[in-house]
Amino acid sequence: MAKKILEDIRFNKNRREIFFTEKVTFSGRAKIEEIKENKKPILSPNYEIENNKNEKEEEIKKESNFNKYFQEKSVERQRLSNTPQIKKKKRIISKYTFIFFLFSLILGFIYWGGNIFQKTDIIINAKHQIIDFDNKTFIASKNPTLNEIDFEIMIVSDKKSKNIILTESKELSEKASGSIILFNEFSMNSQKISSGTFIADDSGKTYKIDKTVTIPGYKIDSTKKIIPGQIEVDISAFLVGEIYNSSSANFHITSFKGTNKYNKIYGKLKNPLTGGISGLVYALDEKDKLKLDNVAQSSFKDDLLKKVKALVPPGYILYLDATSFSYKIEDNIFSQNPETEVSMEGFLSVVLLKEKSLIDKIIKIYLPTVKGDELKEISIPDLNKLVFNFNDKNQLIDKEVESISFSFIGKAEAIWTPNIEIIKNKLLGVHKDNVTQIFKSDPGIDSAIVNIFPPWKKYITTDISKINISLN
């Protein structure tokens, strides 16, 4: 309303200027003409009186209008105060309160989400140390009281045939020979069989017993079953020639024929009867033996080595140089044709070192400061890459060996593997500033990187499932 009053005052001012112009009076016609020509008003002597009078009237009129205006406003206010008004609904919360509440809700959600998804990722760099083996002597022993390296002997064998062309020929006259086992079911007393006694196979071919033997008497077990006495003996053919090369299963002493002893004292073939030959034949010479040796030392030995590797029990290490290979062929190989088949029987004996026992001994020699639970953390995965050497170049490998002296050449890396579960339990709920002390307490940890999510968390989670540890 203040704006309208000011506009009224401005309007009245304009009206006053117009009023003053219209009230000016002039005397004389010449003056009027002069005014028209000069276009300027000529004020009369009565102008000031007239002007003052008009100003007073105008002020009185203004005051009257002003009083009238405020009287009308007063009436209007009185009317409005007595008239029922529609009340506006008040806001429940203010805009600023709502913004503050929304901001607090967002912060609470972020904090709550941080607790739900809190986790700790840890990368541990384990301790590593290179061990340089310098031909130090190690002892492997089967005697547990010596506290040396445990070992086992494994022996595998196989047979192989090789076709070969013989070059040496000569006139021969040889008898077939082999071995049998004599059984005694005739008496509980021993039975003596003299050298030269004739014995025949199922086909009637006759052989002689090469030496005098005594067959033990039979025994009777708890079920009253007879357990015959037995002894092994060599026999040879009565005549020369290939016809006596035989694989017959049963033999009988010809002098017992027609008596009770014939079926009670008998023989069973142990090894085939071979070597019988007569006339011009081809024999195995030194060149042929060298060919067979090359075959045995290469393919035959490799085949046996593959067989051994498949049989090595868990927890043992096989070194290629900790082996001994041997083979044998028939003493006398003769053939009427240059091309013949030669049978070989190979044997591979190996030393198997127990890995845990070997690692403990290496740590004791090369890492003497390591003790207690730290021993359990160390592994040496590259042990099988070391070069094994027997200290005794003529070392025999058989089941009777009780100890072996050897050395290594090469390098291997000792790697610590800290117990992750123990570390996790130590870290539960720990302040991030105290994590370093926990890592330093484990000698197997070289360094570590810890990432806590969300980043504003100062403590590691108390949920062990949300702690992830990886080892490098």
C-alpha positions in Angstrom: 0.0 0.0 0.0 3.0 2.3 0.5 3.6 2.1 -3.3 0.0 3.3 -4.1 0.3 6.3 -1.7 3.5 7.4 -3.3 1.9 7.2 -6.7 -1.0 9.3 -5.5 1.3 11.9 -4.2 3.2 12.0 -7.5 -0.1 12.3 -9.4 -1.4 15.1 -7.2 1.9 17.0 -7.7 1.3 16.9 -11.5 -2.2 18.1 -11.0 -0.9 21.0 -8.9 1.4 22.2 -11.6 -1.4 22.1 -14.1 -3.7 23.9 -11.7 -1.2 26.6 -11.2 -0.9 27.2 -14.9 -4.6 27.4 -15.4 -5.2 29.9 -12.6 -2.8 32.5 -13.9 -4.7 35.8 -14.9 -3.5 38.6 -17.0 -4.7 42.2 -17.5 -4.9 43.9 -20.8 -5.3 42.6 -24.3 -1.9 43.7 -25.4 -0.3 41.6 -22.7 -2.2 38.6 -24.0 -1.0 39.1 -27.4 2.5 39.5 -26.1 2.2 36.2 -24.4 1.0 34.5 -27.5 3.9 35.9 -29.5 6.6 35.1 -26.9 4.9 32.0 -25.6 5.9 32.9 -22.1 3.5 33.5 -19.2 3.5 37.0 -17.7 2.7 37.0 -14.0 0.5 39.6 -12.6 1.1 41.3 -9.2 -1.7 39.2 -7.7 0.1 35.9 -8.6 1.8 35.3 -5.3 -1.4 35.9 -3.3 -3.3 33.6 -5.5 -0.6 31.0 -5.4 -0.3 31.0 -1.6 -4.0 30.6 -1.3 -4.1 27.7 -3.6 -1.3 26.0 -1.8 -3.1 26.2 1.5 -6.2 24.8 -0.1 -4.2 22.0 -1.6 -2.5 21.1 1.6 -5.8 21.0 3.4 -7.2 18.8 0.7 -4.2 16.5 0.9 -4.4 16.2 4.6 -8.1 15.4 4.3 -7.4 12.7 1.7 -4.7 11.3 3.8 -6.8 11.0 6.9 -9.6 9.5 4.9 -7.2 6.9 3.5 -6.1 5.7 6.9 -9.6 5.7 8.2 -10.6 3.3 5.4 -7.6 1.0 6.1 -8.5 0.9 9.8 -12.1 -0.1 9.0 -10.8 -2.7 6.6 -8.4 -4.2 9.2 -11.2 -4.3 11.7 -13.4 -6.1 9.2 -10.7 -8.5 8.3 -10.0 -9.3 11.9 -13.7 -10.0 12.6 -14.1 -12.2 9.4 -13.1 -15.9 9.7 -9.9 -16.6 7.8 -8.7 -19.9 6.2 -5.7 -21.0 8.1 -2.7 -22.2 6.1 -1.3 -25.7 7.1 2.0 -25.4 8.9 5.0 -27.6 7.5 5.9 -30.6 9.7 9.6 -30.1 9.1 11.5 -27.3 7.6 13.5 -27.6 4.3 16.8 -27.4 6.2 15.8 -30.0 8.6 14.8 -32.3 5.8 18.2 -31.8 4.0 20.0 -32.5 7.2 18.0 -35.6 7.8 18.6 -36.9 4.2 22.3 -36.2 4.5 22.5 -38.1 7.8 20.6 -41.0 6.2 23.1 -41.2 3.3 26.0 -41.1 5.7 24.4 -43.8 7.9 23.8 -46.0 4.8 27.5 -45.7 3.7 28.7 -46.5 7.2 26.3 -49.5 7.5 27.3 -50.7 4.1 31.0 -50.4 5.1 30.4 -52.7 8.0 28.6 -55.2 5.8 31.2 -55.3 3.0 34.3 -54.8 5.2 37.2 -56.9 4.3 41.0 -57.1 4.5 43.3 -58.2 1.7 46.9 -59.0 2.6 49.7 -59.9 0.2 52.6 -61.6 2.1 56.1 -61.8 0.5 57.6 -65.0 2.1 61.2 -65.2 2.9 63.5 -66.9 0.4 67.1 -68.0 0.7 69.5 -69.7 -1.9 71.5 -72.7 -0.6 74.7 -73.4 -2.5 75.7 -77.1 -2.1 79.4 -77.5 -2.1 80.0 -81.3 -2.0 79.4 -81.6 1.7 79.0 -85.2 2.8 75.6 -86.6 3.7 75.0 -89.9 5.3 71.8 -92.0 4.6 71.3 -94.7 7.1 68.6 -97.3 8.1 69.6 -97.0 11.7 67.1 -94.5 13.3 69.4 -93.9 16.3 72.0 -92.2 14.2 69.6 -89.3 13.2 70.7 -89.4 9.6 68.8 -89.3 6.3 66.2 -92.1 5.9 66.4 -94.1 2.7 65.0 -97.2 1.0 66.3 -99.6 -1.7 64.1 -100.5 -4.6 65.0 -103.2 -7.2 63.0 -103.8 -10.3 63.6 -106.4 -13.1 62.3 -107.3 -16.5 63.1 -109.4 -19.5 63.6 -108.3 -23.1 64.3 -110.1 -26.3 66.4 -108.7 -29.1 66.8 -110.1 -32.7 70.4 -110.1 -33.7 72.4 -111.5 -36.7 75.3 -113.7 -35.5 78.5 -113.6 -37.6 80.7 -116.2 -36.0 80.2 -119.8 -36.9 81.9 -123.0 -35.6 81.5 -126.8 -35.2 79.9 -127.6 -31.8 78.7 -130.6 -30.0 76.9 -129.6 -26.8 74.4 -131.2 -24.4 71.3 -129.4 -23.2 71.2 -128.5 -19.4 68.9 -127.0 -16.8 67.6 -127.5 -13.3 64.8 -129.3 -11.6 63.3 -129.6 -8.1 63.2 -133.1 -6.6 60.3 -134.0 -4.2 60.0 -136.7 -1.6 56.5 -137.9 -0.7 57.7 -141.5 -0.2 59.0 -141.3 3.4 59.5 -139.1 6.4 63.1 -140.1 6.2 65.5 -138.3 3.8 66.3 -139.9 0.4 69.7 -139.8 -1.2 70.0 -139.5 -5.0 73.5 -140.1 -6.4 75.2 -138.1 -9.1 74.7 -139.6 -12.6 71.3 -141.0 -11.7 69.1 -141.1 -14.9 65.9 -139.1 -14.9 63.4 -138.9 -17.9 60.8 -136.3 -18.9 57.3 -137.0 -20.1 58.4 -137.6 -23.7 61.0 -140.2 -22.6 64.2 -138.1 -23.2 66.8 -139.0 -20.7 69.0 -136.7 -18.6 71.5 -137.2 -15.8 71.6 -135.7 -12.3 74.9 -133.7 -12.1 75.6 -134.1 -8.3 74.6 -136.2 -5.4 71.8 -134.7 -3.3 69.7 -135.7 -0.3 65.9 -135.0 -0.4 64.4 -134.3 3.1 61.6 -136.5 4.3 58.0 -135.3 4.1 56.0 -133.7 6.9 52.4 -133.8 8.0 50.6 -130.6 8.9 47.7 -130.1 11.4 45.1 -131.2 8.7 47.1 -134.4 8.1 48.2 -133.2 4.7 51.6 -134.4 3.5 54.1 -131.6 2.8 56.8 -133.2 0.7 60.5 -132.5 1.2 62.3 -130.9 -1.7 65.7 -129.9 -3.1 67.0 -128.2 -6.3 69.5 -130.0 -8.6 71.1 -129.4 -12.0 70.6 -132.0 -14.8 72.1 -132.4 -18.3 71.1 -134.3 -21.4 72.4 -137.8 -21.9 73.3 -137.0 -25.5 74.3 -133.9 -27.5 71.9 -132.2 -29.9 69.0 -129.7 -30.0 66.5 -132.4 -29.4 67.2 -132.4 -25.7 66.3 -128.7 -25.4 63.1 -129.1 -23.5 60.4 -127.5 -21.3 58.8 -130.6 -20.1 57.1 -130.2 -16.7 57.5 -133.6 -15.0 60.5 -135.9 -14.5 60.8 -139.4 -13.0 63.9 -141.4 -11.9 64.1 -144.3 -14.3 65.6 -146.7 -11.7 62.5 -146.4 -9.5 60.2 -147.5 -12.3 57.9 -150.4 -11.1 58.3 -149.5 -7.4 56.3 -147.2 -5.0 59.1 -144.7 -5.2 58.5 -144.0 -8.9 55.5 -141.7 -8.3 56.5 -140.6 -4.8 60.0 -139.4 -5.6 59.7 -137.1 -8.7 61.0 -133.9 -10.3 59.5 -130.6 -11.5 61.2 -128.4 -14.1 62.5 -125.1 -12.7 64.5 -123.7 -15.6 64.1 -124.8 -19.3 66.7 -127.2 -20.6 68.7 -125.3 -23.3 72.1 -125.3 -25.0 71.9 -128.7 -26.8 73.4 -128.4 -30.3 75.4 -130.5 -32.8 77.2 -129.5 -36.0 78.0 -126.2 -37.6 76.4 -123.4 -35.6 76.5 -119.6 -35.2 77.7 -118.3 -31.8 77.7 -115.0 -30.0 81.1 -113.2 -30.4 82.4 -110.0 -28.8 81.0 -107.7 -31.4 77.5 -109.2 -30.9 77.9 -108.8 -27.1 78.8 -105.1 -27.6 75.6 -104.6 -29.7 73.5 -106.2 -26.9 75.2 -104.0 -24.3 74.3 -100.8 -26.2 70.7 -102.0 -26.3 70.7 -102.8 -22.6 72.3 -99.5 -21.5 69.9 -97.4 -23.5 66.4 -98.6 -24.2 66.3 -101.5 -21.7 67.6 -99.3 -18.8 65.2 -96.4 -19.8 62.3 -98.8 -19.7 63.2 -100.0 -16.2 63.7 -96.4 -15.1 60.2 -95.5 -16.2 58.9 -98.5 -14.3 60.7 -97.3 -11.2 59.4 -93.7 -11.4 55.9 -95.0 -11.5 56.5 -97.0 -8.3 58.2 -94.3 -6.2 56.1 -93.9 -3.1 55.0 -90.4 -2.0 57.5 -88.5 0.2 60.6 -90.0 -1.5 63.0 -88.5 -4.0 64.7 -90.5 -6.8 68.0 -89.3 -8.3 69.0 -90.7 -11.7 72.6 -91.0 -10.5 71.6 -92.9 -7.4 70.9 -96.0 -9.5 72.7 -99.2 -10.5 71.8 -101.1 -13.7 72.8 -104.7 -14.6 71.7 -107.3 -17.0 72.5 -110.8 -18.0 72.2 -113.0 -21.1 72.6 -116.8 -21.6 76.1 -118.0 -21.3 76.0 -120.0 -24.5 74.0 -118.8 -27.4 74.1 -121.0 -30.4 72.0 -121.1 -33.5 71.9 -123.0 -36.8 70.8 -119.8 -38.5 72.6 -116.5 -38.5 69.5 -114.6 -37.3 68.4 -115.5 -33.8 66.6 -114.1 -30.8 68.6 -113.3 -27.7 66.8 -113.0 -24.3 68.1 -110.5 -21.7 67.1 -110.0 -18.1 67.7 -106.5 -16.6 67.9 -105.3 -13.0 67.7 -101.7 -11.8 68.5 -100.9 -8.2 67.8 -97.4 -6.9 68.3 -95.4 -3.7 65.2 -93.5 -2.6 65.8 -90.7 -0.1 63.0 -89.6 2.3 62.3 -86.0 1.4 61.4 -84.7 4.9 64.4 -86.3 6.5 66.7 -84.8 3.8 65.3 -81.3 4.2 65.8 -81.5 8.0 69.4 -82.5 7.5 70.0 -79.7 4.9 68.5 -77.1 7.2 70.6 -78.3 10.1 73.8 -78.0 8.0 73.1 -74.8 6.0 70.5 -72.9 8.2 71.7 -73.7 11.7 69.8 -70.7 13.3 66.4 -72.1 12.3 64.7 -73.9 15.2 61.3 -74.8 16.6 58.1 -74.2 14.7 60.0 -72.3 12.0 61.3 -75.7 10.8 57.8 -76.6 9.7 57.5 -73.5 7.5 60.5 -74.3 5.3 60.4 -76.2 2.1 63.0 -76.8 -0.6 61.1 -77.6 -3.8 64.0 -77.9 -6.2 65.9 -80.7 -4.5 65.3 -83.1 -7.4 67.4 -80.7 -9.6 70.5 -81.3 -7.6 73.3 -83.6 -8.9 73.7 -86.7 -6.8 77.1 -88.3 -6.4 78.1 -91.5 -4.4 81.3 -90.8 -2.4 82.2 -94.4 -3.1 82.3 -94.8 -6.9 82.0 -98.6 -6.4 78.9 -98.3 -4.2 76.8 -101.5 -4.4 73.0 -101.1 -4.2 71.2 -104.1 -2.8 68.8 -105.0 0.0 71.7 -105.6 2.4 73.0 -102.0 2.3 72.7 -100.3 5.7 74.2 -96.9 4.9 75.3 -94.7 2.0 77.6 -91.7 1.8 76.9 -89.1 -0.9 77.1 -85.4 -1.8 75.2 -82.9 -3.9 76.3 -80.3 -6.5 74.1 -77.4 -7.4 71.8 -74.7 -5.9 68.4 -74.9 -4.3 66.0 -72.3 -2.9 64.7 -72.6 0.7 61.2 -71.1 0.8 59.3 -70.2 4.0 55.6 -70.8 4.0 54.0 -69.0 7.0 50.9 -70.6 8.6 48.1 -68.4 7.1 45.4 -69.5 9.6 47.6 -68.6 12.6 48.3 -65.2 11.1 44.6 -64.6 10.4 43.7 -65.3 14.1 46.4 -63.0 15.3 45.1 -60.1 13.0 41.4 -60.3 14.1 40.3 -56.9 15.3 43.8 -55.5 15.4 44.4 -51.7 14.8 46.1 -51.2 11.4 49.1 -49.5 13.1 49.8 -52.7 15.1 49.8 -55.0 12.1 53.5 -54.6 11.3 54.5 -55.9 14.7 52.5 -59.1 14.1 54.3 -59.7 10.7 57.7 -59.0 12.3 57.1 -61.7 14.9 57.0 -64.4 12.1 60.5 -65.0 10.7 59.1 -66.5 7.5 57.5 -63.1 6.4 59.8 -60.8 4.5 57.3 -58.0 3.8 53.5 -57.5 3.6 50.9 -55.2 2.0 47.6 -54.7 3.9 44.5 -53.2 2.2 41.5 -52.5 4.4 38.1 -51.8 2.9 36.4 -49.4 3.4 39.5 -47.2 3.7 38.2 -45.2 6.7 38.3 -48.4 8.8 41.1 -48.4 11.3 40.7 -51.9 12.6 40.9 -55.2 10.8 37.6 -57.1 10.6 36.8 -59.6 13.3 35.2 -62.0 10.8 38.1 -64.4 9.8 36.3 -65.3 6.6 36.7 -61.7 5.4 40.5 -61.8 5.7 42.1 -62.9 2.5 45.9 -63.7 2.5 47.9 -64.5 -0.6 51.6 -65.6 -0.5 54.3 -64.6 -3.0 
